[in-house]
């Protein structure tokens, strides 16, 4: 009898352990190509006048493991196209501890809730564009921090309210420098407030950080790029889905306090508006976007450009979508010679000229 009781108790304990340690896998994949019509110039570090598949191709796997009844370990592995190959990275990895039904703490490598889609920016299936409007989303070079964040959620009438403060540090290579310049962010803190209903989502956020750029190359010519300062970023966004009308709009303002640091990362303001109308499985949409920099004399020109994007999203099924876009891009060369998001002035390009970018992708979740 005692042996039977012991066996039953052991079996129950093992079953409970297996339940607590349950592991869930969720994945996503995007496969796409892009090219533009300008020679001798690269857009977004990878897109050229030849068909390239690396800019918008990626594979991700999110792993969620139950550590205890009120605690989970969450990680996301991301393989993204880069230089005709794939870079593998742990995009985030944190411990989520639910103290109450409304309040939880996260510690580790966590996402910053800076923009409307920051939490799922890698999951192409989750939004209408092939890539989010880079005039806005390119203003924050750091998507994650090593630190902590709190998450408070509650209902206000028929709406949900979310408050998400965070604090931490991070280190990244400065884009376009071949990792010769390192970007260190310390005393990094910020918060986001969000109101959401079935029809709309409104979010406001801010962040502040001390920044330092470090010359890792040993080349004295890059020493002027080694500076210290602090940065502030404020953003607001609204999305809606009402009677087949779909829309997104966001504005962002980035301010760098130190003039020497502003020579590398100038102050910038940016915005975009996306309007779409759902027709069965099709969602045609149009996006107007603008970015305007305030460059310091002798420093980086920053990103000053306008763009108009015509796109269509087709729902293949409940887990896959096909997207096609044509984008007209006009860098503002009159603003201190800014080439926008191009790495240089396209051949025979003068102020007022536009470049055409064509992109297509298939986005899948599983």
HELIX and SHEET records of a PDB file:
HELIX    1   1 UNK A    2  UNK A   20  1                                  19    
HELIX    2   2 UNK A  118  UNK A  120  5                                   3    
HELIX    3   3 UNK A  124  UNK A  126  5                                   3    
HELIX    4   4 UNK A  134  UNK A  137  1                                   4    
HELIX    5   5 UNK A  220  UNK A  225  5                                   6    
HELIX    6   6 UNK A  259  UNK A  262  1                                   4    
SHEET    1   A17 UNK A  23  UNK A  36  0                                        
SHEET    2   A17 UNK A  58  UNK A  68 -1                                        
SHEET    3   A17 UNK A  71  UNK A  82 -1                                        
SHEET    4   A17 UNK A  85  UNK A  98 -1                                        
SHEET    5   A17 UNK A 103  UNK A 111 -1                                        
SHEET    6   A17 UNK A 144  UNK A 156 -1                                        
SHEET    7   A17 UNK A 159  UNK A 173 -1                                        
SHEET    8   A17 UNK A 181  UNK A 196 -1                                        
SHEET    9   A17 UNK A 200  UNK A 215 -1                                        
SHEET   10   A17 UNK A 228  UNK A 242 -1                                        
SHEET   11   A17 UNK A 245  UNK A 256 -1                                        
SHEET   12   A17 UNK A 267  UNK A 279 -1                                        
SHEET   13   A17 UNK A 282  UNK A 294 -1                                        
SHEET   14   A17 UNK A 305  UNK A 317 -1                                        
SHEET   15   A17 UNK A 320  UNK A 331 -1                                        
SHEET   16   A17 UNK A 355  UNK A 365 -1                                        
SHEET   17   A17 UNK A  23  UNK A  36 -1                                        
END                                                                             
